[in-house]
């Protein structure tokens, strides 16, 4: 059902997608649809004609024909307000999904009608006045209207072009497909009692995650903690905020391995991603923005809405309402860490050892050792600021030059000390405050500090990473080796 629901409004995207050449639209203006290639702001035809005349909405015409809604939305005796997703909102869905929807007109109609307000013509000014409330769509489900920094949102979809006029209504273009809440309920293949087919049979949360192919680390974590039978229980109901493999990878393999070896801690983290006992669909989650929700481990998460995007703590919900037979999955871009499980501050090491551990300063480390500077930078009471060229920065000198320098420790030492400020740890804020001035470095010469755009420069070397703290100072990474004058 998720597959079908996600493509359904392709017929509506056609209405206004060509009017989306600009993302900076002032809501409520009469020329919102006047960009090149878009439908005109002055009504010349009904909603269906407006779409067809635009010439780039073949899927719209096919969907209208498949559902019989072409006759409905062409009715000149009625008025409609249509929220239409852009082509970009549907680009990732694929032709197989579109074909599946076109073959299921009942499911397609429900989705399409969730983007329509029937028998009313709501312009952007009226929609803005309704911010903070809900309106009923033509499929009888509610849409949430909100306003963030002057931008209008329908559920979590932003209105990117407003007030595209048709003779029987108004089209507002949105940047994401709206999913009806009635389609997020777990179901079976039985008739619903009204002669309408029910949603296709879903599989449980664990099987759904495994089938997706992008939750392998999550599956391994569930296996290690014994939570697979819990979340596969068909008699229970859950909402799971599921981090992708990429979200877990951001923790680092060492952290993942440590968690897999500590099932109690890992179980607490996993349960911090689960709401037990109820399915919370996207619309409900959006309505809870600004409040907290108690998770299965006993801790709370904060739900928030930022520019129409739903966040759980600091993790963005990148996909919503993946339906399982025993609940709902929402996909996260980062792993949630319970308050008590926030990682401790990393243990700092010396500048020399920090450079070794980073793995991209092999030439610098070799040069320090060749000149005896590894000792001072490895510890003691002295403090240093080091502008550290990467291996790529040294490689740009050429191997012959590097070999010659390693064979001439006095010249090499002078160059290395030209990268060091002695007796002080200059963080990035302090460095920025020095822009336009010179700083004396450890070989007695001076380097010039400047800012170009948002980038800090030491002479002509760009600082690519700042504020790598060590026990005896701070490292800033630069992309070019500094050469003393």
C-alpha positions in Angstrom: 0.0 0.0 0.0 2.9 2.4 0.7 4.1 1.8 -2.9 0.7 2.7 -4.2 0.1 5.7 -1.9 3.4 7.4 -2.7 2.7 7.9 -6.4 -1.0 8.6 -6.4 -0.9 12.3 -6.7 1.0 12.3 -9.9 -2.2 13.5 -11.6 -2.1 16.5 -9.3 1.6 17.3 -9.7 0.9 17.8 -13.4 -1.4 20.7 -12.6 1.2 23.0 -11.2 4.7 21.5 -11.6 5.6 23.7 -14.5 4.9 26.7 -12.3 7.7 25.8 -10.0 10.7 27.4 -11.6 11.1 29.6 -8.6 11.3 28.4 -5.0 10.9 31.9 -3.6 7.2 32.6 -4.1 5.4 35.3 -2.2 2.1 33.8 -1.2 -1.1 35.4 -2.1 0.0 37.3 -5.2 -2.0 37.0 -8.4 1.0 36.2 -10.6 2.2 33.2 -8.6 1.8 31.0 -11.7 3.3 33.2 -14.3 6.8 31.8 -14.6 8.0 30.5 -18.0 6.2 27.4 -19.1 3.7 27.5 -16.3 0.0 27.6 -16.4 -1.2 31.3 -16.6 -2.4 33.1 -13.5 -5.5 34.3 -15.4 -7.9 31.4 -15.7 -8.3 30.1 -19.2 -9.7 26.6 -18.5 -10.9 24.3 -15.8 -8.4 22.4 -13.6 -8.2 19.5 -16.0 -7.8 21.7 -19.1 -5.2 23.8 -17.3 -3.2 20.7 -16.7 -3.6 19.2 -20.2 -2.9 22.6 -21.9 0.4 22.9 -20.1 1.6 20.0 -22.3 3.9 18.2 -19.8 1.4 16.3 -17.6 0.8 13.0 -19.4 0.7 11.1 -16.0 -2.0 13.5 -14.9 -4.2 12.7 -17.9 -3.6 8.9 -17.4 -4.5 9.1 -13.7 -7.6 11.2 -14.2 -8.8 8.7 -16.8 -7.9 5.7 -14.6 -9.9 7.1 -11.6 -12.7 8.9 -13.4 -11.7 12.1 -11.6 -11.2 13.9 -15.0 -14.9 14.4 -15.1 -15.1 15.5 -11.5 -12.3 18.1 -11.7 -13.5 19.4 -15.0 -17.0 20.2 -13.6 -17.5 23.9 -14.2 -20.5 24.0 -11.8 -18.2 23.2 -8.8 -15.1 24.8 -7.2 -12.0 22.9 -6.1 -8.8 23.7 -4.3 -5.9 21.4 -5.4 -2.6 21.0 -3.6 -0.3 19.6 -6.3 3.2 18.1 -5.7 6.0 18.9 -8.1 7.5 16.5 -10.6 10.6 16.5 -8.3 8.5 15.1 -5.5 7.7 12.1 -7.6 10.9 11.6 -9.6 12.3 8.9 -7.3 9.2 6.7 -7.3 9.8 5.0 -10.6 7.6 3.7 -13.4 6.7 0.5 -11.6 5.1 2.4 -8.8 3.2 4.6 -11.2 1.9 1.5 -13.1 0.9 -0.2 -9.9 -1.2 2.9 -8.9 -2.8 3.3 -12.3 -3.9 -0.4 -12.0 -5.5 0.3 -8.6 -8.0 3.2 -9.2 -9.6 2.9 -5.7 -6.4 3.4 -3.9 -5.3 6.1 -6.4 -8.6 8.0 -6.0 -8.2 8.1 -2.2 -4.7 9.6 -2.5 -5.7 12.1 -5.1 -8.7 13.3 -3.2 -6.5 13.9 -0.1 -5.0 16.7 -2.2 -8.3 18.3 -3.0 -10.7 20.6 -1.1 -14.1 20.1 -2.7 -16.7 22.8 -3.3 -14.4 25.6 -2.0 -11.9 27.9 -3.6 -9.2 28.6 -1.0 -6.6 31.2 -2.0 -3.3 31.5 -0.3 -4.4 34.4 1.9 -7.2 32.3 3.3 -4.9 29.3 3.7 -2.5 31.5 5.7 -5.4 32.6 7.9 -6.1 28.9 8.7 -2.5 28.2 9.9 -2.5 26.2 13.0 -5.8 24.4 12.2 -6.9 21.6 10.0 -9.2 21.3 7.0 -11.0 18.3 5.6 -9.9 17.0 2.2 -12.2 15.5 -0.3 -11.4 12.0 0.9 -12.7 13.0 4.4 -9.3 13.0 6.1 -7.8 16.1 7.7 -4.9 18.2 6.4 -2.8 20.2 8.8 -2.0 23.8 7.8 0.9 25.6 9.3 3.1 28.7 8.7 6.8 28.8 9.4 8.8 32.0 8.7 6.2 33.2 6.3 6.2 29.8 4.4 2.9 27.9 4.1 2.9 24.1 4.8 0.2 21.5 4.2 1.1 18.7 6.6 4.9 18.7 6.0 4.7 19.8 2.3 5.6 23.4 1.5 3.5 25.4 -0.8 6.2 26.6 -3.4 3.8 28.2 -5.8 0.4 29.6 -4.8 -2.8 30.8 -6.5 -2.6 29.1 -10.0 -6.0 30.0 -11.3 -8.5 27.8 -13.1 -12.1 28.6 -14.1 -13.3 26.2 -11.4 -10.8 26.6 -8.7 -7.3 27.2 -7.5 -4.1 25.2 -7.6 -1.3 25.5 -5.0 1.9 23.6 -5.9 3.6 21.7 -3.0 7.0 20.0 -2.8 6.1 16.6 -1.4 3.3 14.1 -1.7 0.6 14.1 1.0 -0.2 10.7 2.5 -3.7 10.1 3.8 -3.8 9.0 7.4 -6.5 6.4 6.7 -3.9 4.7 4.5 -1.4 4.3 7.3 -3.5 1.9 9.4 -2.4 -1.7 9.3 -4.9 -3.8 7.5 -5.6 -7.2 5.9 -7.1 -8.4 2.6 -10.6 -8.8 4.0 -13.5 -6.7 2.6 -14.1 -3.6 4.7 -17.8 -4.1 5.0 -18.6 -1.4 2.5 -17.9 -3.4 -0.6 -14.5 -1.7 -1.0 -11.2 -3.7 -1.2 -9.0 -3.3 1.9 -5.3 -2.5 1.8 -3.0 -5.3 0.6 -1.7 -7.6 3.3 1.4 -6.1 5.0 4.1 -8.0 6.8 5.3 -7.2 10.3 7.8 -4.5 11.2 10.8 -6.7 11.2 10.0 -8.3 7.8 9.2 -4.9 6.3 12.6 -3.5 7.4 14.4 -6.5 6.1 12.6 -6.3 2.8 13.6 -2.6 2.4 17.3 -3.6 2.2 18.5 -0.3 3.9 18.2 -1.4 7.5 20.8 -4.2 7.8 22.5 -2.7 10.8 19.2 -2.1 12.5 18.3 -5.8 11.8 21.6 -6.9 13.3 21.1 -4.8 16.4 17.6 -6.2 16.8 19.0 -9.7 16.5 21.8 -9.0 19.1 19.3 -7.7 21.6 16.6 -10.3 21.2 14.1 -7.7 20.0 13.2 -9.4 16.7 10.4 -11.5 18.2 9.1 -8.5 20.1 8.7 -6.3 17.0 7.5 -9.2 14.9 4.6 -9.8 17.3 1.4 -9.6 15.2 -0.7 -9.2 18.4 1.2 -6.0 19.4 1.3 -2.5 17.7 4.3 -0.3 17.4 5.6 2.8 15.8 9.3 2.6 14.9 11.6 5.5 14.0 14.1 3.5 12.0 17.7 4.7 11.3 19.1 3.8 8.0 22.4 1.9 7.5 23.9 5.3 6.7 22.6 6.7 10.0 24.3 3.9 11.9 27.5 4.2 9.8 27.8 7.8 11.0 28.4 6.5 14.5 31.6 4.7 13.3 32.3 1.0 13.1 34.1 0.9 16.4 31.0 2.4 18.2 28.7 -0.1 16.3 30.9 -3.0 17.3 31.0 -1.9 20.9 27.2 -1.6 21.0 26.7 -5.0 19.5 29.0 -6.4 22.2 26.9 -4.6 24.9 23.3 -5.8 24.3 21.9 -4.0 27.4 23.0 -0.6 26.2 22.1 -1.4 22.6 18.6 -2.6 23.7 18.0 0.7 25.6 19.0 2.7 22.5 16.8 0.6 20.1 13.7 0.9 22.4 14.3 4.7 22.4 13.2 4.5 18.7 9.9 2.7 19.5 6.5 3.9 20.5 4.7 0.9 22.0 1.0 0.2 21.9 -0.1 2.5 19.1 0.5 3.4 15.4 1.5 7.1 15.1 1.2 8.2 11.5 2.8 11.2 10.0 -0.2 13.5 10.4 -0.5 12.6 14.1 3.3 13.1 14.6 3.1 16.5 12.9 0.2 17.5 15.1 2.4 16.6 18.1 5.2 18.9 17.0 6.4 21.0 19.9 5.7 18.3 22.4 7.4 15.2 23.7 6.5 11.5 23.3 7.3 8.7 25.7 9.3 5.9 24.1 9.5 2.2 25.0 12.7 2.6 27.0 10.9 5.1 29.3 12.7 8.2 28.0 11.0 11.0 26.0 11.8 12.3 22.5 11.0 15.8 21.3 9.0 16.2 18.1 9.4 19.4 16.1 8.6 20.8 12.7 11.2 23.0 10.9 10.4 24.4 7.5 7.9 21.6 7.0 10.3 18.9 7.9 9.6 16.6 10.9 12.3 16.0 13.4 12.6 13.6 16.3 15.2 15.2 18.6 17.8 16.3 16.1 17.1 13.4 13.6 15.1 14.2 10.5 12.3 12.0 9.4 13.2 11.3 5.8 10.3 8.9 4.9 7.0 8.4 6.7 4.2 5.9 7.0 5.9 2.7 5.9 3.1 0.3 6.7 3.5 -3.0 8.5 1.0 -5.5 9.7 1.7 -4.5 13.3 2.4 -0.8 13.0 4.2 1.9 11.2 7.8 2.7 10.4 9.2 6.2 9.9 12.7 6.5 8.5 15.4 8.6 10.3 18.6 10.0 9.1 20.4 9.7 12.4 20.4 7.3 15.4 18.6 8.6 18.5 20.6 8.4 21.7 18.7 8.3 25.0 19.7 11.1 27.4 21.6 8.8 29.7 23.4 7.2 26.7 24.8 10.4 25.2 28.4 9.5 24.4 31.0 11.0 26.8 33.4 13.6 25.5 36.2 11.8 23.7 39.5 11.4 25.5 42.0 13.9 24.2 45.5 13.0 23.1 48.6 15.0 22.2 48.9 16.8 18.9 51.4 14.3 17.6 49.2 11.3 18.6 46.0 13.0 17.3 47.6 13.5 13.9 48.7 9.8 13.8 45.2 8.7 14.8 43.5 10.8 12.1 45.1 8.7 9.4 45.6 11.5 6.8 48.8 13.1 8.1 51.3 10.3 7.3 53.8 12.7 5.6 53.5 15.3 8.3 54.1 12.7 11.0 57.2 11.4 9.1 58.5 14.9 8.8 58.0 15.6 12.5 59.9 12.4 13.3 62.7 13.2 10.9 63.3 16.6 12.5 62.8 15.6 16.1 59.7 17.8 16.5 57.5 14.8 17.3 58.8 15.0 20.9 57.6 18.5 21.7 54.3 17.9 20.0 53.8 14.6 21.7 53.3 16.2 25.1 54.7 18.2 28.0 53.6 21.5 29.4 53.9 23.6 26.2 50.9 24.6 24.2 50.8 24.9 20.4 48.6 25.8 17.5 49.4 23.7 14.5 48.2 24.3 10.9 48.5 20.8 9.6 48.8 20.0 5.9 47.2 16.8 4.8 48.9 14.0 2.9 47.3 15.4 -0.3 48.8 18.9 0.5 52.3 17.4 0.8 51.7 15.2 -2.3 51.2 18.4 -4.3 54.9 19.2 -3.7 55.9 16.1 -5.6 57.7 13.1 -4.2 61.2 14.3 -5.3 60.7 17.5 -3.2 59.4 15.5 -0.2 62.4 13.1 -0.4 64.8 16.1 -0.6 63.2 17.7 2.4 63.3 14.5 4.5 67.1 14.4 3.6 67.5 18.0 4.8 66.2 18.1 8.3 67.3 21.8 9.0 65.3 23.1 6.0 62.4 20.8 6.8 62.3 21.8 10.4 62.1 25.5 9.4 59.2 24.7 7.2 57.4 22.7 9.9 57.9 25.4 12.5 56.3 27.8 10.0 53.1 25.9 10.6 53.2 26.2 14.4 52.2 29.0 16.8 53.9 28.4 20.1 52.7 29.0 23.6 49.0 29.5 22.7 46.0 27.6 21.5 44.3 29.7 18.8 40.8 28.4 18.1 38.9 29.3 15.0 37.0 32.1 16.6 40.3 33.8 17.7 41.8 33.1 14.2 38.8 34.8 12.6 39.3 37.8 14.8 42.8 38.1 13.5 41.7 38.3 9.8 43.7 41.0 8.0 46.7 40.8 10.3 49.8 38.7 10.7 50.8 36.2 13.3 54.3 35.3 14.3 55.0 31.6 14.1 57.6 29.3 15.7 60.4 29.8 13.1 60.3 33.6 13.7 58.5 34.5 10.5 54.9 35.6 10.2 51.9 34.2 8.4 49.0 36.3 7.1 45.4 35.5 8.3 42.5 36.3 6.1 38.9 35.4 5.3 37.5 34.9 1.8 33.8 34.2 1.8 33.3 31.8 4.6 36.8 30.3 4.4 39.7 31.1 6.7 43.1 31.3 5.0 46.7 31.1 6.4 48.7 32.7 3.6 47.2 31.0 0.5 46.3 27.8 2.4 42.6 27.2 3.1 41.6 25.9 6.5 39.4 23.0 5.7 38.8 21.7 9.3 39.1 23.7 12.5 39.4 23.1 16.2 40.7 19.6 16.5 41.5 19.7 20.2 44.5 18.0 21.8 45.9 17.9 25.3 48.6 20.3 24.3 46.8 22.6 21.9 44.7 22.7 18.8 45.0 21.5 15.2 43.6 23.3 12.1 43.8 21.3 8.9 45.0 23.2 5.8 45.0 22.2 2.1 48.5 23.5 1.1 52.0 23.3 2.6 53.1 26.7 3.9 56.5 27.8 2.5 58.5 30.4 4.6 59.6 33.5 2.7 
